[in-house]
Amino acid sequence: MTRQAIIERTIKAINQLPEEKAEAISDFADFVTKRYEEHLLMQGIQKLTSDSQTFDFLHNEEDLYSVDDLKEVYNG
């Protein structure tokens, strides 16, 4: 089903409902839109942080400790 067909079917269904039910659907659509916008924002933030070179210095940091430094080894 195409996007336009979904929209038309939804509008037809809403037109058949009483006002309070149509308002509930409108509130739900607002909720879904907000969640989608938050998801897009989170994806953008994740992309910015993953592309950032802020913590690149950590990749070049020498290892301060090795397995030999362990006093107790857990083999869980």
N, C-alpha and C positions, 0 to 999 in steps of 0.2 A: 504494500500500500504506500502511495506517495505521501509526502509531507502535506501537500495541499488537500489530498483526500482525507487525511486524518483530521486536519483542521476543520474541514467542512462537516465531517461526521460529528465532531465534538460540538461545533456550534449548533448543529441541528438538535443534538441531544440536550444541550443547555437551554435552547429555546423552548423545549417541551417541559422543563422543570419549573417549579414555583420559585419565586424570587430568592427565598432564603437558601434553597439548595444551589441555585446558580451562584449565589454569593459565596457559598462554601467551596464550590469548584474554583471560583476566582481566587479565594484565599489559598487554596491548595496550589494553584498555578503560580501564585506569588512565592510560596514556600519553595516549590521546585526550582523556580528561576533563581532564587537567592542561593539555594544549595549549589546549583550549577555554576553560578558566578563565583562562589567560594571555592569550588573545585578548580575552576580555571585560574583563579588567583593563586591557589596553592601550587598548581602545576608551574605557573610562572615563577614563583618564588623558588621552587625546587630547581628549575632550570637555571635561574640566576646563580644559585649557590653552587650547583654542580659545575657550571662554566667558570665560576670565579677562581681566581688564582690566589686568593687570600691565604689559604692554608697549604699551598704548595711546598712551603718550607718543611712541612712535616714529612713529606716523602723523601727528603734528602737527609733527614735526621739519622744519626748513627744509633745503632742499638746499644742501649746502656746496659742491658741485662741479657743473659742467655739462659738456656735450659740448665746449664751447669750451676747457675746461681740459685736454683731452687733448693729449698731445704726439704720440701715434701712434694711429691708428684702425685697428682690425682689422675687416676685412670678410670674415670666414671663411665 
